[in-house]
Amino acid sequence: MTEKTILRALAGKILPTPPIWMMRQAGRYLPEYRATRAQAGDFLSLCYNPDLAAEVTLQPIRRFGFDAAILFADILLLPQALGPKLWFVEGEGPRMETTTTMDQVRALKSKDLIHDTLSPVYETVKILARELPPQTTLIGFAGAPWTVATYMIAGRGSKDQGAAHALKTADRATFVALIDIITEATVDYLSEQVKAGAEVVKLFDSWAGSLKGDDFVDFALKPAARIISALKALHPGLPVIAFPREAGDGYIGFGAAVGADCVAIDNSVTPEWAAAHVQPGGCVQGNLSPVHMVSGGEDLVRETRRVVTAFRKGPHIFNLGHGITPDANPDNVALMIETVRSA
């Protein structure tokens, strides 16, 4: 049995102290990250510079000693590799050339042609596989098809994913064709990350919560199941974490339905609820609110202990319920880790 604690938790082991990492742990809350990003010039240049992307991935490991490092990249690199133009507007976020017609979907690149664009990402993984401490697990990732599609259709993020829902209703054939292309490309993208040295992969479905009823099954659950099944066929034993954010009751049984080894839980549900309804199916990751990384203090300590206690009877990876925010205080991250490891 491997000594890496996250791999042990993903294998279903109940550990006395949960392993810990943090979504967006390489980010703007760290002064060293801001310095490296300034050196790169802009966000996409940082993502596509293997040496600098590896450096910012390693920074929170050096500072905090997390049990895992997650590849520094962005979920929109894959759709960019399919053809649409991508750029970032400072202070506003990503913008993307839209894909809303069947002709535009058919014009997307074949999944076999994405790797020229994405090869710097694989090189970053190779660097990390060499340079990470031997006890630190390396996590690769991609956006789930629905979440990626929402950006491709709208050309930007939105609060209600309205453009994607509208296309799904008005032209379902085009929408389904886009989901299929993203699904197949995601398998190839994650497989290359694994070949380069990723030990675990995570599928981020950040907007899964806006899918309801049959749409949740068809466009959150089924694509995840296709991706995970294909990856496990290519890489037997590969652990996979699925994160259908704000799925609510959809979290129940999700891991088994898609073949994931762990379900990541956001903080819209309580840890007690997730322990009762989700953890019986296997490893759970989560779910401290990121607001505590800003506010700190006694509330941070209390809520961190609450999460650890709630999930103590089953396999658990400690994490936030969503990514850490740029206004977070690094001292609060250190306090969280100290609390988890002494709880």
Buried (B, 14 or more C-beta within 10 A) or exposed (E): EEEBBBBBBBBEEBBEBBBBBBBBBBBBBBEBBBEBBEEBEEBBEBBBBBEBBBBBBBBBBEBBBBBBBBBBBBBBBBBBBBBBEBEBEEEEEBBBBBBBEBEBBEEBBEBEEBBEBBBBBBBBBBBBBEBBEEBBBBBBBBBBBBBBBBBBBBBBBBEEBEBBBBBBEEBEEBBBBBBBBBBBBBBBBBBBBBEBBBBBBBBBBBBBBBBEEEBBEBBBBBBBBBBBBBBBEBBEEBBBBBBBBBBBEBBBBBBEBBBBBBBBBBBBBBBEBBBEBBBEBBBBBBBBBBBBBBEBEEEBBEBBBBBBEBBBEBBBBBBBBBBBBEEBBBEBBEBBBEBBBEB
